[in-house]
Amino acid sequence: MKGFCLLGSAFIIAFGLLGFGYFSKLQTMDTIEVKGLSEKVVRADVGHICITISNHCENLEKLYTKRAADKIKVVDFLKSCNVTDEEILDSSMDTKEYEEESTTISPTSVTKVEKIKFYKSEDKLSINTKDLGKIEKIKDGIMKLSSEEIFIGYNYSYDLTNFLDIKIQMLKEASENARKNAEAFIEPQGQKCGEVVYLRQGEITIRAENESETIDSWSSKEKTNINKKLRLVVRAGFAKEKAK
């Protein structure tokens, strides 16, 4: 047993020395470190728009009648933009009760304060579609509904659902760009670019097409822009070899 322990200890020491030698060699290997870049402008493949219809009234029954009529008009408008029933998500029925004060002053300067009860509602219609032309058409025509005494607002966005596929392609392009950059540095020195020692992905950013990379992501207009500018950076180390 003692002999076995000694043999095991010797093996561990030998393995440790070999490992140390390997990592020392890796750390002292003559390498060049460069960055690789891939940039793409891609078009969003899904559009989203959320429409809010607001109403308020003293009479709850009249409120329900008005909101139902408004919703019919908005849905008819969406159908005129070729939006299908499957693309519309109805998330309505939010009604709140509140009070407002009404102040009147009589000819004898007597001030009268009266509390009036009101009801307020918000109906929301969300549209998700792969036909981005529909979103543009809705945006262009939606405010015309205001002339029909409909209190309406909206927000919209354009998104990428195939981002992972695009990222994989960009990683390949950035890696190829890194090798070209390394070759441009070392070939004039009579060396050539060898195997990859390491490859690390850096930051990937998504901005609106014409935005600067220096803009903060929270202030970017990317979500409301159909065309997205993607930028991916990698950091790569290549072994230097003598050119034959």
trRosetta pair geometry for C-beta under 8 A, 3 or more apart (Angstrom, degrees):
i j d omega theta_ij theta_ji phi_ij phi_ji
1 4 5.6 -53 -151 33 33 114
1 5 6.6 34 151 -20 65 102
2 5 5.7 -52 -152 33 34 112
2 6 6.5 32 151 -17 65 104
3 6 5.7 -54 -150 36 34 111
3 7 6.3 35 152 -20 66 106
4 7 5.6 -55 -150 36 31 112
4 8 6.3 32 152 -20 65 105
5 8 5.6 -54 -148 36 31 111
5 9 6.3 32 153 -20 65 105
6 9 5.7 -53 -148 35 32 111
6 10 6.4 34 153 -21 64 105
7 10 5.7 -53 -150 34 32 112
7 11 6.4 34 151 -22 64 105
8 11 5.6 -54 -150 33 33 113
8 12 6.5 33 153 -19 66 104
9 12 5.7 -53 -150 35 33 111
9 13 6.3 31 154 -17 66 106
10 13 5.8 -56 -149 37 31 110
10 14 6.2 29 154 -18 66 108
11 14 5.8 -57 -146 38 28 110
11 15 6.1 28 156 -19 65 109
12 15 5.8 -56 -145 38 28 110
12 16 6.2 30 154 -22 64 107
13 16 5.7 -55 -149 35 29 112
13 17 6.5 29 154 -19 64 104
14 17 5.8 -55 -151 35 31 110
14 18 6.4 30 152 -17 65 105
15 18 5.7 -54 -149 37 33 111
15 19 6.2 34 152 -20 66 106
16 19 5.6 -53 -146 37 31 111
16 20 6.2 34 154 -21 65 105
17 20 5.6 -51 -146 35 31 112
17 21 6.4 34 153 -20 63 105
18 21 5.6 -54 -151 35 32 113
18 22 6.4 34 151 -22 65 103
19 22 5.6 -52 -149 32 34 112
19 23 6.4 22 158 -10 67 106
20 23 6.2 -59 -146 42 29 102
20 24 6.0 32 155 -22 65 110
21 24 5.7 -55 -144 36 28 112
21 25 6.3 31 156 -21 63 105
22 25 5.8 -58 -155 34 28 111
22 26 6.5 27 150 -19 64 106
23 26 5.3 -50 -146 35 38 114
23 27 6.2 35 155 -19 68 105
24 27 5.8 -56 -146 38 30 108
24 28 6.2 7 161 -1 66 113
25 28 6.3 -70 -142 48 26 95
25 29 6.3 53 153 -57 64 90
26 29 5.7 -28 -151 -11 31 118
26 197 7.4 145 -161 -159 87 110
29 197 6.5 174 91 -112 141 139
29 239 6.1 -57 161 -115 122 95
30 239 6.9 75 80 -159 68 67
30 240 4.6 -70 123 48 103 112
31 197 5.2 -45 -115 2 140 157
31 237 4.7 20 168 -179 137 103
31 238 6.3 152 -156 76 83 33
31 239 5.7 -53 -100 -97 78 43
31 240 6.4 -175 -108 -10 22 86
32 182 5.2 137 94 -143 124 98
32 185 6.0 170 -173 89 149 138
32 186 5.8 -131 -36 -50 159 126
32 193 7.5 -80 47 -114 126 89
32 237 7.1 163 79 -151 36 60
32 238 5.5 -19 57 60 87 87
32 240 5.8 89 -21 -62 100 103
33 235 6.8 6 -174 -180 102 92
33 236 7.1 169 -149 89 58 41
33 237 4.9 -26 -95 -95 77 80
34 178 5.3 151 94 -161 105 78
34 181 4.4 169 174 104 145 119
34 182 4.8 -141 2 -67 143 79
34 185 6.9 -165 -79 -6 126 140
34 235 7.8 177 92 -152 33 53
34 236 5.9 -19 64 64 77 88
34 238 7.4 -7 16 7 107 108
35 178 6.5 -106 145 -108 19 93
35 181 7.0 -26 65 83 50 169
35 202 7.4 -7 -139 -9 105 148
35 233 5.8 -16 -171 -168 112 103
35 234 6.9 153 -159 79 60 46
35 235 5.7 -32 -102 -99 72 62
35 236 7.5 138 -112 18 21 79
36 174 4.1 119 119 169 105 68
36 175 5.7 121 96 -88 168 18
36 176 7.2 125 -157 57 137 37
36 177 4.1 131 -158 80 90 90
36 178 2.8 -70 -52 -48 118 86
36 179 7.5 22 -90 -2 130 55
36 181 6.5 -158 -89 12 68 127
36 233 7.1 149 77 -158 50 52
36 234 4.6 -10 56 58 102 98
36 235 7.9 -166 18 -76 77 18
36 236 5.8 32 -13 -1 114 123
37 174 5.9 -46 -166 -125 3 88
37 177 5.5 -92 48 120 55 155
37 231 7.3 -22 -162 -165 96 86
37 232 7.4 149 -155 82 49 53
37 233 5.7 -16 -101 -104 72 72
38 170 4.1 168 105 -162 143 81
38 171 7.5 -101 16 -52 150 16
38 173 3.9 101 -109 91 126 112
38 174 4.0 -90 -15 -58 104 83
38 177 6.5 -175 -63 -1 72 139
38 230 8.0 -12 114 114 88 96
38 231 7.5 164 87 -151 53 42
38 232 4.9 -7 59 59 97 99
39 229 7.0 -6 -169 -175 96 89
39 230 6.9 165 -153 88 48 58
39 231 5.0 -3 -106 -105 84 76
39 232 7.8 -174 -75 24 43 64
40 166 6.8 -142 76 -172 155 113
40 170 6.3 -109 -7 -90 124 113
40 229 7.5 169 88 -153 43 47
40 230 4.8 -5 59 56 89 104
41 209 5.6 53 -139 -127 118 97
41 227 5.6 11 180 179 102 108
41 228 7.1 165 -153 82 54 41
41 229 5.3 -23 -99 -98 78 69
41 230 7.6 178 -85 18 27 73
42 160 6.8 58 105 -105 127 129
42 166 6.2 -43 -56 -125 166 149
42 227 7.3 162 82 -153 28 62
42 228 5.5 -22 64 62 79 93
42 230 6.3 11 10 -3 111 118
43 132 7.8 -118 169 -2 108 160
43 226 6.0 -4 -149 153 81 92
43 227 5.8 -37 -98 -99 63 66
43 228 7.6 153 -107 17 13 80
44 47 6.8 99 116 -71 128 71
44 132 6.6 116 84 -91 100 138
44 158 3.6 159 40 160 172 104
44 159 5.8 94 -154 53 115 20
44 160 5.8 -108 -124 -65 65 64
44 226 5.3 -117 23 -156 107 54
44 227 7.6 -113 -10 -70 81 22
44 228 6.4 95 -60 -19 80 110
45 130 6.2 -12 164 -142 73 90
45 159 7.6 -58 55 94 64 61
45 160 6.3 71 18 -130 93 50
45 161 5.6 -94 75 28 116 93
45 162 6.2 45 13 6 152 105
46 128 6.7 -3 -176 -170 107 90
46 129 7.4 159 -155 86 64 31
46 130 5.8 -44 -101 -97 64 63
46 158 7.2 154 84 -159 50 55
46 159 4.9 -26 71 65 102 93
46 160 7.7 170 26 -91 92 11
46 161 5.4 65 -12 -26 128 115
47 127 7.9 -5 111 113 90 94
47 128 7.4 167 86 -150 50 45
47 129 5.6 -19 61 67 94 80
47 130 7.6 145 16 -114 80 14
47 131 7.6 -70 29 80 121 40
47 132 4.6 130 -38 -115 131 69
47 134 7.1 172 72 68 139 87
47 135 3.8 -109 159 -35 147 146
47 156 7.0 -3 -177 -174 92 107
47 157 7.5 171 -154 90 53 45
47 158 5.4 -23 -104 -105 74 75
47 159 7.7 170 -88 20 26 75
48 126 7.0 -11 -166 -172 92 95
48 127 7.0 162 -151 85 45 58
48 128 5.3 -6 -103 -102 82 75
48 135 7.7 19 35 -104 16 132
48 156 6.4 167 92 -154 57 61
48 157 5.1 -3 58 57 103 85
48 158 7.7 -176 22 -82 73 31
48 159 6.8 28 -3 -4 112 115
49 126 7.4 169 88 -152 44 52
49 127 5.0 -3 57 55 88 103
49 135 5.4 159 -33 -133 122 91
49 138 5.7 168 76 95 169 146
49 139 7.3 -140 -112 -61 145 85
49 154 5.8 8 -178 -176 99 121
49 155 7.4 180 -149 92 59 36
49 156 4.1 -14 -102 -102 82 99
50 124 6.1 -8 -174 -167 97 107
50 125 7.4 161 -156 82 51 44
50 126 4.8 -15 -105 -103 80 81
50 127 7.8 -169 -77 21 36 67
50 154 6.4 163 83 -151 50 69
50 155 5.6 -4 53 57 98 80
50 156 7.4 -174 18 -80 63 51
51 74 6.4 168 131 -171 148 135
51 124 6.9 152 79 -154 52 54
51 125 4.6 -11 58 60 105 94
51 126 7.7 -169 21 -77 69 34
51 127 7.5 39 -8 -7 104 104
51 138 7.9 -107 -64 175 122 128
51 142 7.0 -146 -114 -145 118 135
51 152 6.5 -16 -171 -165 97 103
51 153 7.6 155 -157 83 52 41
51 154 4.8 -22 -102 -96 62 102
52 122 5.9 -20 -164 -165 101 102
52 123 7.3 147 -157 76 49 47
52 124 5.5 -18 -100 -99 68 79
52 152 6.9 151 81 -156 55 52
52 153 4.7 -13 59 63 106 89
52 154 6.8 -176 15 -79 75 46
53 67 6.9 131 118 -145 120 80
53 70 5.1 153 -176 133 139 129
53 71 6.4 -162 46 -79 165 69
53 74 6.1 -112 -68 -37 133 153
53 92 8.0 -11 49 -117 107 116
53 122 7.1 147 74 -158 50 49
53 123 4.4 -14 57 60 104 99
53 124 7.7 -166 19 -74 74 32
53 125 7.5 40 -11 -3 107 102
53 150 6.4 -48 -138 -176 100 102
53 151 6.9 110 -165 78 54 66
53 152 5.6 -17 -102 -101 65 79
54 120 7.4 -12 -167 -172 91 92
54 121 7.2 162 -152 86 46 56
54 122 5.5 -13 -100 -102 73 76
54 151 4.3 -64 67 105 91 119
54 152 7.5 -171 17 -79 78 30
54 153 7.3 29 -11 5 114 103
55 63 5.8 146 124 -153 122 82
55 66 5.3 156 -146 105 147 120
55 67 5.0 -129 18 -75 151 90
55 70 6.7 -166 -59 -1 124 154
55 120 7.2 169 91 -152 51 50
55 121 4.9 -3 59 55 94 99
55 151 6.7 163 -74 39 49 116
56 63 7.3 -22 -154 -116 21 115
56 118 5.6 19 179 171 107 120
56 119 6.6 174 -150 88 62 47
56 120 4.3 -14 -101 -102 98 76
56 121 7.3 176 -80 17 50 65
57 60 7.5 161 89 -83 104 23
57 62 5.0 -135 162 93 152 105
57 63 4.1 -165 45 -74 122 87
57 66 6.5 139 -41 18 143 143
57 118 7.0 156 84 -156 20 79
57 119 5.8 -21 65 60 69 93
58 62 7.9 25 63 50 62 129
58 116 6.6 -56 -114 171 115 107
58 117 6.7 99 -149 86 76 66
58 118 5.8 -61 -93 -105 55 63
58 119 7.4 115 -143 12 11 84
59 62 4.0 63 86 15 113 112
59 63 6.6 -177 93 -18 57 83
59 119 7.7 -79 84 23 18 122
60 63 5.4 -51 -150 30 34 118
60 64 6.7 33 155 -18 65 101
60 95 8.0 71 -141 -179 97 143
60 119 5.1 94 -96 -27 73 165
61 64 6.0 -53 -154 34 32 108
61 65 6.6 32 150 -18 64 106
62 65 5.5 -54 -148 37 35 114
62 66 6.2 34 155 -19 68 107
63 66 5.9 -58 -148 37 29 108
63 67 6.2 22 158 -15 66 109
63 95 7.4 107 130 -132 139 120
63 119 4.9 -83 -44 93 165 124
63 121 5.9 134 170 -10 116 126
64 67 6.0 -55 -140 39 29 107
64 68 6.3 31 159 -20 63 108
65 68 6.0 -59 -152 35 26 110
65 69 6.5 23 154 -16 63 109
66 69 5.8 -59 -150 38 31 110
66 70 6.2 32 154 -21 67 107
67 70 5.6 -50 -144 36 33 114
67 71 6.3 35 156 -22 64 105
67 92 7.9 149 164 -178 123 134
67 121 5.3 -41 -82 95 147 148
67 123 5.9 139 -170 -29 110 131
68 71 5.9 -54 -149 33 29 110
68 72 6.7 32 152 -21 62 103
69 72 5.8 -52 -154 31 33 113
69 73 6.7 31 151 -17 64 105
70 73 5.8 -58 -155 36 34 111
70 74 6.4 29 152 -17 69 107
70 123 7.4 151 93 40 116 139
70 150 5.0 139 -140 -123 104 105
71 74 5.7 -55 -146 38 34 109
71 75 6.1 32 156 -17 68 107
71 92 7.1 -19 -101 -83 139 163
71 123 5.8 -74 -83 136 111 163
71 125 7.6 143 -142 -52 89 125
72 75 5.9 -56 -145 39 28 108
72 76 6.3 31 154 -20 63 108
73 76 5.7 -54 -148 36 29 113
73 77 6.5 33 151 -21 63 104
73 145 6.6 135 131 -140 116 111
73 148 6.3 -155 -178 116 156 150
73 150 6.3 -144 86 -66 138 146
74 77 5.5 -52 -152 33 33 114
74 78 6.5 35 150 -19 65 103
74 125 6.3 170 128 11 132 152
74 145 6.5 42 -94 -133 76 159
74 150 7.0 166 -61 -175 98 155
74 152 7.1 159 -98 -110 122 134
75 78 5.5 -50 -149 35 35 113
75 79 6.4 38 151 -20 65 102
75 88 7.2 57 -126 -147 92 165
75 125 7.3 -163 -79 -118 77 157
76 79 5.7 -51 -149 34 33 113
76 80 6.6 36 149 -22 63 102
77 80 5.6 -53 -154 32 34 114
77 81 6.9 26 148 -12 64 104
77 141 6.9 -168 -173 121 112 118
77 142 7.3 110 143 -112 143 60
77 145 6.2 -56 -60 -72 163 120
78 81 5.6 -60 -156 39 38 108
78 83 4.2 -53 167 51 93 137
78 88 6.5 88 136 -86 157 127
78 125 7.3 -116 -51 142 152 145
78 127 6.8 -167 -143 -81 129 139
78 138 6.9 15 -114 -107 73 113
79 82 7.6 51 -177 -79 37 14
79 83 6.3 -91 -83 59 33 79
80 141 8.0 -98 96 118 118 161
81 134 5.5 106 148 -154 104 79
81 137 4.5 159 -142 110 106 122
81 138 5.2 52 -148 -69 173 76
81 141 7.0 -168 -75 47 115 135
82 131 7.6 -66 106 110 119 155
82 134 5.9 -116 75 -103 94 107
82 137 7.6 54 28 66 96 159
83 87 5.2 -121 -167 78 84 129
83 88 6.3 87 148 -55 119 101
83 127 5.8 -54 -141 -136 138 133
83 129 6.9 -108 -123 -61 85 144
83 134 5.7 120 -76 -170 82 133
83 138 7.4 45 -47 -70 131 121
84 87 4.9 95 58 4 77 102
84 88 7.5 -150 97 -7 44 90
85 88 6.0 -65 -153 34 37 109
87 127 5.4 33 143 -155 97 80
87 128 6.1 -147 -159 66 74 54
87 129 4.8 21 -145 -76 135 97
87 134 7.7 -1 149 123 163 163
88 125 6.0 -24 -160 -170 99 102
88 126 7.4 136 -160 75 47 48
88 127 5.8 -22 -98 -96 61 78
89 125 7.2 148 74 -163 51 50
89 126 4.2 -19 61 64 105 100
89 127 7.5 -169 19 -74 77 30
89 128 7.1 32 -9 1 115 101
90 123 7.9 -25 -160 -175 86 98
90 124 7.8 140 -161 88 43 59
90 125 6.0 -18 -104 -109 62 75
91 124 4.8 -26 74 79 91 108
91 125 7.7 169 28 -91 71 27
91 126 6.3 26 6 -4 116 111
92 122 7.7 -155 -145 115 69 52
92 123 3.7 2 -128 -139 115 82
92 124 5.9 -179 -83 34 60 56
92 125 7.5 2 -57 -59 102 69
93 121 8.0 -43 -135 -155 26 109
93 123 7.3 52 -29 -105 39 80
94 121 6.5 137 82 -157 58 62
94 122 4.7 -22 72 59 116 89
94 123 7.5 -179 29 -76 84 39
94 124 7.8 33 5 -7 122 100
95 119 6.2 -1 -173 -177 103 104
95 120 7.1 158 -154 83 55 43
95 121 4.6 -19 -100 -97 77 90
96 119 7.3 160 83 -157 40 58
96 120 5.1 -19 63 63 90 94
96 121 7.6 169 19 -82 65 42
97 117 6.7 -11 -170 -169 100 100
97 118 7.4 157 -156 85 53 47
97 119 5.6 -28 -101 -103 66 72
97 120 7.9 173 -87 20 19 75
98 117 7.8 158 89 -153 30 57
98 118 5.6 -22 70 66 77 93
98 119 7.9 145 24 -99 67 26
98 120 6.4 2 17 1 113 117
99 115 4.9 2 -177 -174 126 106
99 116 6.7 148 -157 73 70 39
99 117 5.6 -38 -99 -98 79 55
99 118 7.0 154 -104 17 25 80
100 115 7.4 153 77 -154 33 59
100 116 5.3 -24 64 62 84 94
100 118 6.0 33 -3 -10 107 125
101 113 5.7 -15 -168 -168 110 99
101 114 7.2 142 -158 75 59 39
101 115 5.8 -35 -99 -97 64 65
101 116 7.6 156 -104 16 15 79
102 113 7.3 149 76 -158 46 48
102 114 4.7 -24 63 66 98 93
102 115 7.6 174 17 -89 79 15
102 116 5.5 49 -17 -16 117 118
103 111 6.6 -16 -165 -168 98 97
103 112 7.2 152 -155 81 49 50
103 113 5.4 -15 -101 -102 76 73
103 114 7.9 179 -78 23 31 69
104 111 7.5 156 84 -154 43 50
104 112 4.9 -15 63 61 90 101
104 114 7.4 13 6 4 104 110
105 109 6.4 -12 -175 -137 103 41
105 110 7.2 155 -156 72 55 38
105 111 5.4 -22 -101 -98 78 67
105 112 7.6 -180 -83 18 29 74
106 109 6.9 -57 72 18 73 14
106 110 4.4 2 36 50 119 91
106 111 8.0 -136 10 -64 78 23
106 112 6.9 66 -31 -13 98 112
127 134 7.4 -123 153 128 136 121
127 135 7.5 175 102 -93 120 78
127 138 7.0 162 54 -61 157 168
129 132 7.5 175 101 -71 96 34
129 134 5.1 -14 92 59 161 138
129 135 6.8 -171 58 -44 113 91
131 134 4.7 68 101 -8 104 110
131 135 8.0 165 103 -8 62 79
132 135 5.4 -45 -161 30 54 114
132 136 6.6 53 145 -18 73 101
132 158 6.6 35 -125 -121 121 116
132 226 6.0 92 -180 -126 151 120
133 136 5.6 -53 -150 38 38 113
133 137 6.2 40 152 -22 68 106
134 137 5.6 -55 -147 36 32 112
134 138 6.4 34 154 -21 66 104
135 138 5.8 -53 -149 34 31 111
135 139 6.4 32 153 -19 64 106
135 156 6.0 130 -168 -159 116 137
135 158 7.4 169 89 -81 166 92
136 139 5.8 -54 -149 35 31 112
136 140 6.4 29 155 -19 64 108
137 140 5.8 -56 -148 35 31 111
137 141 6.4 -3 164 6 65 114
138 141 6.6 -82 -146 50 24 90
138 142 5.5 38 167 -53 69 110
138 154 7.8 -163 139 -164 111 168
139 142 6.3 -37 -126 5 20 115
139 154 7.6 -147 -105 96 69 143
139 156 6.6 -65 -78 -9 114 160
141 144 5.4 -38 -173 13 67 120
142 145 6.1 -39 -179 10 51 113
142 152 6.6 -137 165 127 98 135
142 154 6.0 -6 141 -7 165 146
143 146 5.4 -19 -175 1 63 118
143 152 7.6 -166 -110 81 45 114
144 147 5.9 -38 -174 19 54 113
144 148 7.8 44 137 -9 66 100
145 148 5.5 -57 -163 37 52 110
145 150 4.6 -43 152 60 99 132
145 152 5.3 31 91 8 124 154
146 149 7.9 55 180 -73 41 14
146 150 6.3 -105 -96 66 34 72
146 151 7.5 55 -122 -105 80 33
146 152 6.2 -125 -72 36 78 100
156 224 6.5 90 87 -123 82 85
157 223 4.4 -42 -133 173 105 96
157 224 6.2 -74 -110 -79 55 55
158 223 7.0 150 41 177 60 42
158 224 7.0 92 10 -147 91 18
158 225 6.6 -104 47 85 125 31
158 226 5.0 -141 -140 -105 176 49
158 228 7.9 -156 106 -46 108 102
159 223 7.7 2 -76 -140 74 72
160 163 4.6 98 116 -66 117 90
160 166 7.1 -48 179 13 139 145
160 206 7.7 -133 13 -136 135 147
160 228 6.3 -72 -43 22 124 158
162 165 4.8 -32 174 35 93 118
162 166 6.2 98 118 -22 84 97
163 166 5.7 -63 -152 40 35 111
163 167 6.1 39 153 -26 71 106
164 167 5.6 -52 -146 32 31 114
164 168 6.6 34 156 -21 63 101
165 168 6.0 -52 -153 30 31 111
165 169 6.8 28 151 -14 62 107
166 169 5.8 -59 -155 38 34 112
166 170 6.2 31 151 -19 68 109
166 230 6.7 115 143 23 129 175
167 170 5.6 -58 -146 39 32 110
167 171 6.4 39 154 -25 66 101
167 204 6.8 8 -125 -140 104 166
167 232 7.0 132 -141 -83 71 150
168 171 5.8 -48 -150 28 31 114
168 172 6.9 31 152 -16 60 102
169 172 5.9 -55 -158 33 34 111
169 173 6.5 29 149 -15 67 108
170 173 5.5 -54 -145 40 37 111
170 174 6.0 38 156 -21 70 105
170 204 7.6 103 104 -125 145 121
170 230 6.6 -100 -83 126 157 125
170 232 4.4 102 142 27 127 144
171 174 5.8 -53 -142 37 28 109
171 175 6.3 31 156 -21 62 107
171 201 6.7 -42 -118 -98 107 115
171 232 6.7 -79 -73 141 55 150
171 234 6.9 91 -145 -61 68 133
172 175 5.8 -57 -150 35 28 112
172 176 6.5 26 153 -16 64 107
173 176 5.7 -56 -149 38 32 111
173 177 6.3 34 151 -21 65 107
174 177 5.5 -53 -147 37 33 115
174 178 6.4 41 151 -26 64 101
174 232 5.3 -100 -52 105 144 100
174 233 6.7 173 -150 -136 137 20
174 234 4.4 123 132 3 122 111
175 178 5.6 -47 -150 28 33 115
175 179 6.9 33 151 -17 62 100
175 199 6.3 13 -117 -147 107 138
175 234 5.9 -11 -75 63 63 162
175 236 6.6 115 -135 -75 67 144
176 179 5.9 -51 -154 33 35 110
176 180 6.6 36 149 -18 64 104
177 180 5.6 -53 -150 36 35 113
177 181 6.4 37 151 -20 66 104
178 181 5.7 -55 -150 35 32 112
178 182 6.4 33 152 -20 65 105
178 199 7.6 148 73 -125 164 96
178 234 5.8 -74 -49 86 138 107
178 235 7.9 134 -120 -154 137 14
178 236 3.9 86 160 25 149 139
178 238 7.8 160 137 -35 98 115
179 182 5.6 -53 -148 35 33 112
179 183 6.3 35 153 -19 66 105
179 193 6.0 141 -161 133 79 155
179 236 7.3 -56 -57 112 60 157
179 238 6.7 109 -116 -76 69 146
180 183 5.7 -54 -148 37 31 112
180 184 6.4 34 153 -23 64 105
181 184 5.7 -53 -150 32 31 114
181 185 6.8 30 152 -19 63 105
182 185 5.9 -59 -157 33 33 111
182 186 6.3 -6 164 7 70 113
182 193 4.7 100 114 -111 115 132
182 236 7.2 -86 -44 98 129 112
182 238 4.6 63 -169 30 165 142
183 186 6.6 -74 -135 49 26 87
183 187 5.3 28 177 -30 70 117
183 192 7.4 3 -124 -153 86 61
183 193 4.8 -79 -76 -13 75 131
184 187 6.8 -35 -113 24 16 109
185 188 7.8 -93 164 29 23 98
185 189 7.8 -8 140 0 61 117
186 189 5.3 -64 -161 41 53 113
186 191 4.3 -62 165 79 107 110
186 192 7.0 159 110 -104 115 9
186 193 6.2 133 54 -66 130 77
186 240 5.8 -150 -146 -123 152 103
187 190 7.9 77 -176 -50 36 11
187 191 6.8 -113 -91 70 30 56
187 192 6.5 43 -98 -101 78 57
187 193 7.7 -47 -54 -22 88 89
187 243 7.4 78 -137 -67 66 139
190 242 7.2 -5 136 -150 90 70
190 243 5.5 -128 178 29 56 117
191 240 4.9 -5 173 -171 144 99
191 241 6.4 141 -169 73 85 38
191 242 6.1 -62 -116 -105 72 35
191 243 5.9 -166 -129 -25 15 90
192 240 7.8 134 68 -161 36 55
192 241 5.1 -34 67 73 85 94
192 242 7.5 16 18 115 86 14
192 243 4.7 111 -30 -87 101 81
193 238 4.8 -3 -161 149 94 148
193 239 7.8 114 -172 71 49 53
193 240 7.4 -43 -109 -108 43 50
193 241 7.5 15 112 26 4 93
194 238 6.1 151 58 171 60 87
194 239 3.6 -47 72 82 123 99
194 240 6.6 -120 6 -45 107 2
194 241 4.2 103 -60 -23 115 115
195 238 7.2 174 90 -151 28 71
195 239 5.3 22 50 21 71 121
196 199 5.6 -8 -179 -42 132 109
196 236 6.4 -64 -138 -165 101 107
196 237 7.2 101 -168 77 61 59
196 238 6.0 -46 -105 -100 47 71
196 239 8.0 -106 -53 -1 5 84
197 237 4.0 -58 65 107 111 106
197 238 6.4 -179 2 -103 92 14
197 239 5.7 121 -52 -49 105 79
198 236 7.1 -176 93 -148 57 47
198 237 4.6 34 43 34 85 113
199 234 6.1 -1 -172 175 86 125
199 235 7.6 159 -155 84 40 51
199 236 4.9 3 -110 -110 75 87
199 237 7.7 -133 -63 28 49 67
200 234 6.5 157 81 -164 43 74
200 235 4.7 -12 62 60 100 96
200 236 7.5 -170 25 -74 63 47
201 204 7.5 -19 173 -37 111 105
201 232 7.3 -39 -155 -175 96 104
201 233 7.9 118 -170 88 54 52
201 234 5.5 -44 -107 -106 47 84
202 232 7.6 142 66 -179 79 58
202 233 3.9 -34 65 92 129 96
202 234 6.0 -168 5 -97 88 24
202 235 5.8 91 -51 -21 109 93
203 232 7.8 -156 102 -135 45 47
203 233 5.9 22 51 38 69 109
204 230 6.9 -4 -175 -170 96 91
204 231 6.9 172 -151 86 52 51
204 232 4.4 -2 -108 -103 94 83
204 233 7.6 -164 -76 20 54 65
205 213 6.2 111 79 -141 158 89
205 217 7.2 -136 -143 -88 95 106
205 230 7.3 165 84 -150 51 46
205 231 4.9 -4 54 55 94 99
206 220 7.8 121 102 142 67 161
206 222 5.5 98 128 -156 89 154
206 228 5.4 -13 -165 -174 98 119
206 229 7.3 148 -156 75 46 50
206 230 5.6 -13 -102 -99 74 73
207 211 4.1 -129 168 74 119 120
207 212 7.7 -119 -175 72 162 23
207 213 6.7 -131 -21 -97 152 51
207 215 6.7 109 -129 58 127 116
207 220 5.4 -122 -129 -141 71 129
207 222 5.4 -122 -153 -76 25 112
207 228 7.2 138 71 -162 34 67
207 229 4.8 -25 68 62 87 103
207 231 7.6 10 10 2 106 111
208 211 4.4 90 57 -16 85 116
208 220 6.2 173 -9 180 89 88
208 221 4.4 -3 -37 79 147 87
208 222 4.8 -141 -50 -85 67 51
208 224 7.8 -16 -92 67 124 68
208 225 3.8 113 -128 -4 98 163
208 227 7.4 72 -168 83 62 73
208 228 7.1 -69 -113 -115 31 50
208 229 6.9 22 107 11 22 100
209 225 6.1 -154 -2 164 84 136
209 227 3.9 18 -57 105 128 113
209 228 6.9 -99 -64 -89 70 6
209 229 5.1 125 -123 -41 38 101
210 229 7.9 153 -28 -28 21 137
211 215 5.3 -71 177 25 111 146
211 220 6.0 85 169 -138 173 87
211 221 6.6 170 -64 37 132 90
211 222 7.3 -80 18 -63 149 81
211 229 6.9 -164 49 36 83 130
212 215 5.2 117 69 -22 82 95
213 231 6.2 -28 -106 34 123 165
215 219 6.0 -115 176 83 99 102
215 220 5.8 122 116 -85 120 77
216 219 4.8 66 69 19 96 102
216 220 7.2 -135 97 -34 48 80
217 220 5.4 -32 -153 -6 39 123
220 223 7.6 109 104 -5 90 78
221 224 5.5 -62 -177 53 81 99
221 225 5.5 83 122 -33 89 112
222 225 5.7 -72 -142 37 29 111
222 228 6.0 55 -157 -121 98 92
225 228 6.7 133 96 -78 103 59
